[in-house]
Each structure stands twice: as C-alpha cells, then as structure tokens.
C-alpha cells in the first residue's frame, strides 16, 4: 500500500511549509500573491497569516480612521486609510489598522514605503498584545515612521509613541489617553 504523494507546490496563497521554515520571503513575494489571498504580514522573511478582526476591533479602527479622515484632525496634505501594507524592509511588511500617509499617493497602491507614512495605528487584539506593544513600535521607528498609536479596547485607551528623528528608535516616554466608550 503506497502513501499519497506529497504535493510539490503550495496552493495559490498558502506558502510551502518547507520554504516557510527557511524564512526567505521578500516584499516581492508578497506582491506576487493573488488578489484573493488572505491578509498577511511579512516578518523577517516569514509570512504570517493574520486572522480577520472582530467587530469591536473594526469599530475602533473605523472610528480612529474617521477621526483622522475628517481633515480637522489631520493636515490637508495627509490622507487616512485602513489596512494598507507598509514595507518596512526587504523582508518585513506590516499592515497597520489605520495609516496616515501622504495625500498625493496613487489610489491603486496596496503597499506603502515608510517615507509615505506619518502615523501607524494598531488596535490591540488579545493575540497581538505583545507584538503591538513591544515589536511594532521599534519596527516602525527603525523604518523611519515618526508616530505610532496603539489602541486598547478594554478599557478604551490610546498610547502615542514618537520616534526620535533619524535615530530609528522609539522615544522612551509615551502619552496615553482614554475615553469612556459605549458597547
């Protein structure tokens, strides 16, 4: 009795498990994924499929986007958008929940450069607390993105971190504010 053959190629968006262990994916590999691929981030060459956000997560993300999108809260030369990829290096790309970027960018872009981004916002989910708190501020700062906001859902708080210009590291002091939110 023979065993079923092992598939020699991955599915349309599912990376080959053996290649995945080598951690050698690049931004070009992400661009080659089909339009119907799941939401993914690239971290040090490893493709990480991110789960769909919850309704509560999307509510907060949408409120922050709307608040920034209303030009009274952001300068006219900037544009607020949601869930667009940001290439941080040749083998790392994140997809912040909300991004404040230059307004003149073409609307067909699905991946931004760090120089396009002024602010990256992450809404914390139970499974992303450590990454959102410890990894992402440093990654964004090292790529030259000047501001990072992290929003927690319970209680509803937002932490603001600014990177030191040109140093590639996050400022040690953060500002937090909170608001009472209705469910």
KOLMARTOR-514869 format. One record per residue: residue number from 1; residue in three letters; y, x, z of N, C-alpha, C in turn. Coordinates in steps of 0.2 Angstrom, whole numbers, plus 5000, padded with zeros to 4 digits. Each point is the difference from the previous one (the first is absolute). Layout:
residues N
NODE     i    aa   n.c2   n.c1   n.c3   ca.c2   ca.c1   ca.c3   c.c2   c.c1   c.c3
NODE   NUM   ALA      Y      X      Z       Y       X       Z      Y      X      Z
...
This chain:
residues 183
NODE     i    aa   n.c2   n.c1   n.c3   ca.c2   ca.c1   ca.c3   c.c2   c.c1   c.c3
NODE     1   UNK   4994   5004   5000    5006    4996    5000   5006   5004   5000
NODE     2   UNK   5005   4999   4995    5006    5005    5000   5006   4996   5003
NODE     3   UNK   5004   5004   5002    5006    4998    5003   5005   4998   4995
NODE     4   UNK   5005   4996   5002    5005    4998    4995   5004   5006   4999
NODE     5   UNK   5002   5001   4993    5005    5006    4999   5006   5000   5004
NODE     6   UNK   5003   5005   5002    5007    5000    5003   5005   5000   4994
NODE     7   UNK   5005   4996   5001    5005    4999    4995   5003   5007   4999
NODE     8   UNK   5002   5002   4994    5003    5006    4998   5007   5000   5000
NODE     9   UNK   5003   4994   5000    5007    4999    5000   5002   4995   5005
NODE    10   UNK   5006   5000   5002    5003    4995    5005   5002   4994   4996
NODE    11   UNK   5001   4995   5004    5003    4993    4997   5007   5002   4998
NODE    12   UNK   5003   4994   4997    5007    5001    4997   5005   5002   5005
NODE    13   UNK   4999   4999   5006    5005    5002    5005   4997   5004   5006
NODE    14   UNK   4994   5000   5000    4996    5002    5006   4999   5008   4999
NODE    15   UNK   5003   5004   5004    4998    5007    4999   4993   5002   5001
NODE    16   UNK   4998   5005   4997    4993    5003    5001   5000   5003   5007
NODE    17   UNK   4995   4998   5004    5000    5002    5007   4999   5008   5000
NODE    18   UNK   4996   5003   4996    5000    5007    5000   5007   5004   4999
NODE    19   UNK   5003   4997   4995    5007    5003    4998   5005   4999   5006
NODE    20   UNK   4999   4994   5003    5004    4998    5005   5000   5005   5006
NODE    21   UNK   4994   5003   5001    4999    5005    5005   5003   5006   4999
NODE    22   UNK   5002   5001   4993    5003    5007    4998   5008   4999   5001
NODE    23   UNK   5002   4994   5001    5007    4999    5002   5005   5004   4994
NODE    24   UNK   4998   4998   4994    5004    5004    4995   5004   4995   4995
NODE    25   UNK   5001   4994   5002    5004    4995    4996   5007   5002   5000
NODE    26   UNK   5004   4998   4995    5007    5002    4999   5004   4994   4998
NODE    27   UNK   5006   5000   5000    5004    4995    4998   4999   4997   4993
NODE    28   UNK   4998   5005   4996    4998    4998    4993   4994   4995   5000
NODE    29   UNK   4995   5002   5005    4994    4995    5000   5002   4993   5002
NODE    30   UNK   5005   5000   5005    5002    4993    5002   5003   4996   4994
NODE    31   UNK   5004   5004   4996    5003    4997    4994   4995   4997   4995
NODE    32   UNK   4994   5003   5000    4995    4998    4996   4996   4994   5002
NODE    33   UNK   5001   4998   5006    4997    4994    5003   5002   4994   4996
NODE    34   UNK   4995   4995   4999    5002    4994    4996   5005   4996   5004
NODE    35   UNK   5003   4995   4997    5005    4996    5003   4997   4996   5005
NODE    36   UNK   4994   4998   5000    4997    4996    5005   4996   5003   5005
NODE    37   UNK   5001   5007   5001    4997    5004    5005   5003   4997   5007
NODE    38   UNK   4996   5001   5005    5003    4998    5007   5006   5005   5002
NODE    39   UNK   5003   4998   5005    5006    5004    5003   4997   5006   5003
NODE    40   UNK   5002   5006   4998    4998    5006    5003   5006   5005   5001
NODE    41   UNK   4998   5004   5005    5005    5006    5001   4995   5006   4999
NODE    42   UNK   5004   5006   4998    4997    5006    4999   5002   5005   5006
NODE    43   UNK   4995   5002   5004    5002    5005    5005   4996   5006   5000
NODE    44   UNK   5004   5005   4999    4997    5007    4999   4994   5000   4995
NODE    45   UNK   5001   4996   4994    4995    5000    4995   4994   4995   5001
NODE    46   UNK   5001   4996   5006    4994    4995    5001   5003   4993   4999
NODE    47   UNK   4997   4996   4995    5002    4993    4999   4998   4996   5006
NODE    48   UNK   5005   4997   5003    4999    4995    5005   5001   4993   4998
NODE    49   UNK   4996   4996   5000    5001    4993    4998   5003   4996   5006
NODE    50   UNK   5006   4997   5000    5003    4997    5005   4998   4992   5000
NODE    51   UNK   4999   4997   5006    4998    4993    5000   5006   4996   4999
NODE    52   UNK   4999   4994   4997    5006    4995    4999   5003   4999   5007
NODE    53   UNK   5007   4999   5000    5003    4999    5006   4999   4993   5002
NODE    54   UNK   5001   4999   5007    5000    4993    5002   5006   4996   4999
NODE    55   UNK   5000   4994   5001    5006    4996    4999   5006   5002   5005
NODE    56   UNK   4998   5001   5006    5006    5003    5005   5003   5006   4997
NODE    57   UNK   4996   5005   4998    5002    5006    4997   5005   4999   4995
NODE    58   UNK   4998   4996   4995    5004    4998    4994   5006   4997   5002
NODE    59   UNK   5000   4995   5005    5006    4997    5002   5005   5005   5002
NODE    60   UNK   4998   5005   5005    5005    5005    5002   5002   5004   4994
NODE    61   UNK   4996   5002   4996    5001    5004    4994   5006   4997   4996
NODE    62   UNK   4998   4993   4998    5005    4996    4996   5007   5000   5003
NODE    63   UNK   5000   4998   5007    5006    5000    5003   5004   5006   5000
NODE    64   UNK   4997   5006   5001    5003    5006    5000   5003   5002   4993
NODE    65   UNK   4996   4998   4995    5002    5001    4993   5006   4995   4998
NODE    66   UNK   4999   4994   5002    5006    4996    4999   5006   5002   5003
NODE    67   UNK   5000   5002   5007    5006    5003    5003   5003   5005   4997
NODE    68   UNK   4996   5005   4997    5002    5006    4996   5003   4998   4993
NODE    69   UNK   4996   4995   4997    5002    4998    4993   5007   4996   5000
NODE    70   UNK   5001   4997   5005    5007    4997    5001   5005   5006   5000
NODE    71   UNK   5004   5001   4995    5004    5006    4999   5005   5001   5006
NODE    72   UNK   5000   4995   5004    5005    5001    5006   4997   5005   5005
NODE    73   UNK   4993   5002   5000    4997    5004    5004   4998   5007   4997
NODE    74   UNK   5001   5000   4993    4998    5007    4997   5006   5001   4995
NODE    75   UNK   5001   5006   4998    5005    5001    4995   4998   4998   4993
NODE    76   UNK   5005   4998   4996    4999    4997    4994   4996   5005   4995
NODE    77   UNK   5000   5006   5001    4997    5005    4996   4992   5001   5002
NODE    78   UNK   4998   4996   5005    4993    5000    5002   4997   4994   4999
NODE    79   UNK   4993   5000   4999    4996    4994    4999   4994   4999   5005
NODE    80   UNK   4999   4995   5003    4994    4999    5004   4995   4997   4996
NODE    81   UNK   4994   5002   5001    4994    4998    4997   4994   5001   5005
NODE    82   UNK   4994   4997   4998    4994    5000    5004   4994   5003   4997
NODE    83   UNK   4996   5003   5004    4994    5003    4998   4999   5003   4993
NODE    84   UNK   5005   5005   4999    5000    5004    4995   4998   5007   5002
NODE    85   UNK   4996   5003   4996    4997    5007    5002   5006   5005   5000
NODE    86   UNK   4999   5005   5004    5005    5006    5001   4995   5006   5000
NODE    87   UNK   5001   5004   4994    4996    5006    5000   5004   5006   5004
NODE    88   UNK   4996   5002   5006    5003    5004    5004   4999   5008   4999
NODE    89   UNK   4994   5001   4996    4998    5006    4998   4995   4999   4994
NODE    90   UNK   4997   5006   4997    4996    4999    4995   4993   4996   5002
NODE    91   UNK   4999   5000   5006    4993    4997    5002   5001   4995   5006
NODE    92   UNK   5007   4998   5001    5001    4995    5005   5005   4994   4998
NODE    93   UNK   4998   4994   5000    5004    4995    4998   4999   4994   5006
NODE    94   UNK   5006   4998   5002    5000    4994    5005   5003   4994   4997
NODE    95   UNK   4999   4994   5002    5002    4994    4998   5004   4996   5006
NODE    96   UNK   5006   5002   5001    5003    4997    5006   5001   4992   4999
NODE    97   UNK   5000   4997   5005    5001    4992    5000   5007   4998   4997
NODE    98   UNK   5005   5004   5001    5007    4999    4998   5003   5007   4998
NODE    99   UNK   5003   5000   4994    5003    5006    4998   5008   4999   4998
NODE   100   UNK   5004   5004   5002    5007    5000    4998   5001   5006   4995
NODE   101   UNK   5001   4998   4994    5000    5006    4995   5007   4999   4995
NODE   102   UNK   5001   5005   4996    5005    4999    4996   5000   4994   4995
NODE   103   UNK   5006   4997   4999    5000    4994    4996   4999   5001   4993
NODE   104   UNK   5001   5005   4997    5000    5001    4993   4993   5002   4997
NODE   105   UNK   4995   4999   5004    4993    5002    4998   4997   4995   4995
NODE   106   UNK   4997   5001   4995    4997    4995    4996   4995   4996   5004
NODE   107   UNK   5000   4993   4998    4996    4995    5004   4993   5001   4998
NODE   108   UNK   4997   5004   4995    4993    5000    4999   4997   5006   5004
NODE   109   UNK   5004   5003   5004    4997    5006    5004   4995   4997   5005
NODE   110   UNK   4994   5003   5001    4996    4998    5006   4999   5006   5005
NODE   111   UNK   5003   5006   4998    5000    5005    5004   5006   5004   5000
NODE   112   UNK   5003   5001   5006    5007    5003    5001   4999   5007   5002
NODE   113   UNK   5005   5004   4999    5000    5007    5003   5004   5000   5006
NODE   114   UNK   4999   5005   5005    5003    5000    5006   5008   5000   4999
NODE   115   UNK   5002   5003   4995    5008    5000    4999   5002   4993   4998
NODE   116   UNK   4996   4996   4998    5002    4993    4999   5001   4996   5006
NODE   117   UNK   4997   5002   5005    4999    4996    5006   5005   5002   5006
NODE   118   UNK   5004   4995   5003    5004    5001    5005   4997   4998   5007
NODE   119   UNK   4996   4995   5000    4997    4997    5006   4993   4998   4998
NODE   120   UNK   4995   5001   5004    4993    4998    5000   4999   4996   5006
NODE   121   UNK   4997   4994   5000    4999    4995    5006   4993   4999   5000
NODE   122   UNK   4997   5000   5006    4993    4998    5001   4999   4995   5005
NODE   123   UNK   4997   4995   4999    4998    4995    5005   4993   5001   5003
NODE   124   UNK   5000   5002   5006    4994    5002    5003   4995   4995   5001
NODE   125   UNK   4994   5001   4998    4994    4996    5001   4996   5003   5005
NODE   126   UNK   4995   4997   5003    4996    5003    5005   4996   5006   4998
NODE   127   UNK   4998   5000   4993    4996    5006    4998   5004   5005   4997
NODE   128   UNK   5007   5000   5000    5004    5005    4998   5005   5003   5005
NODE   129   UNK   4999   4998   5006    5005    5002    5005   5001   5008   5001
NODE   130   UNK   4995   5004   5000    5000    5007    5001   5003   5003   4993
NODE   131   UNK   4998   4998   4995    5003    5003    4993   5007   4998   4999
NODE   132   UNK   5002   4994   5002    5007    4998    4999   5004   5003   5005
NODE   133   UNK   4998   5002   5006    5004    5003    5005   5000   5008   5000
NODE   134   UNK   4994   5003   4998    5000    5007    5000   5000   5003   4993
NODE   135   UNK   4996   4998   4996    5000    5003    4993   5005   4999   4995
NODE   136   UNK   5002   4993   4999    5005    4998    4995   5007   5003   5002
NODE   137   UNK   5002   5000   5006    5007    5003    5000   5001   5007   4998
NODE   138   UNK   4995   5004   5002    5000    5007    4997   4999   5001   4993
NODE   139   UNK   4995   4996   4997    4999    5000    4993   5007   4998   4996
NODE   140   UNK   5003   4995   5002    5006    4997    4997   5005   5005   5000
NODE   141   UNK   5001   5003   5006    5005    5005    5002   4999   5007   4996
NODE   142   UNK   4994   5002   4999    4998    5006    4997   5001   4999   4992
NODE   143   UNK   5000   4994   4998    5001    4998    4993   5008   5000   4998
NODE   144   UNK   5004   4999   5005    5007    5000    5000   5003   4993   5000
NODE   145   UNK   4996   4995   5002    5002    4993    5001   5004   5000   5007
NODE   146   UNK   5006   4998   4999    5004    5001    5006   4999   4995   5006
NODE   147   UNK   4998   4994   4999    4999    4995    5005   4993   4997   5000
NODE   148   UNK   4998   4998   5006    4993    4997    5001   5001   4995   5005
NODE   149   UNK   4998   4994   4999    5000    4994    5005   4993   4998   5001
NODE   150   UNK   4998   4999   5006    4993    4998    5002   5001   4993   5004
NODE   151   UNK   4998   4995   4997    5000    4993    5004   4994   4998   5003
NODE   152   UNK   5000   4999   5006    4994    4997    5004   5001   4993   5000
NODE   153   UNK   4994   4996   5000    5000    4993    5000   5000   4997   5007
NODE   154   UNK   4997   5003   5005    5000    4997    5006   5002   5005   5006
NODE   155   UNK   5005   5000   5003    5006    4996    4998   5003   5002   4994
NODE   156   UNK   5004   4996   4997    5003    5002    4994   5006   5005   5001
NODE   157   UNK   4998   5007   4998    5005    5005    5001   5000   5004   4994
NODE   158   UNK   5005   5004   4999    5001    5004    4994   5003   5007   5003
NODE   159   UNK   4996   5005   4998    5002    5007    5002   5003   5004   4994
NODE   160   UNK   5005   5003   5000    5004    5003    4995   4999   5008   5001
NODE   161   UNK   4998   5004   4995    5000    5007    5000   5003   5003   4994
NODE   162   UNK   5004   5005   5002    5004    5003    4994   4997   5007   5000
NODE   163   UNK   5000   5003   4994    4998    5007    4999   5006   5004   5000
NODE   164   UNK   4999   5006   5002    5006    5005    5000   5000   5002   4992
NODE   165   UNK   5006   5000   4998    5002    5001    4993   4997   5007   4998
NODE   166   UNK   4995   5001   4995    4998    5006    4998   4995   5003   5004
NODE   167   UNK   4998   4998   5006    4996    5003    5005   4992   4998   4999
NODE   168   UNK   5000   4994   4997    4993    4997    4999   4996   4998   5006
NODE   169   UNK   5004   4999   5005    4997    4997    5006   5004   4995   5003
NODE   170   UNK   4996   4995   5004    5004    4995    5003   5004   5002   5006
NODE   171   UNK   5005   4996   5001    5005    5001    5006   4996   4998   5006
NODE   172   UNK   5000   5004   5005    4996    4998    5006   5002   4993   5003
NODE   173   UNK   5007   4999   5000    5002    4994    5003   5000   4994   4995
NODE   174   UNK   4997   4994   5002    5000    4994    4996   5003   4995   5004
NODE   175   UNK   5003   4995   4996    5003    4994    5003   4996   4994   4999
NODE   176   UNK   4999   4996   5005    4996    4994    5000   5004   4994   5001
NODE   177   UNK   4999   4995   4997    5003    4994    5002   4995   4994   4999
NODE   178   UNK   5001   4995   5004    4995    4994    4999   5004   4994   5000
NODE   179   UNK   4996   4995   4998    5002    4993    4999   4995   4995   5002
NODE   180   UNK   5002   4994   5003    4995    4995    5001   4998   4997   4994
NODE   181   UNK   4994   4999   4998    4998    4997    4994   4996   4994   5001
NODE   182   UNK   5001   4995   4996    4996    4994    5001   4994   5000   4996
NODE   183   UNK   4994   4998   5002    4994    5000    4996   4999   4994   4997
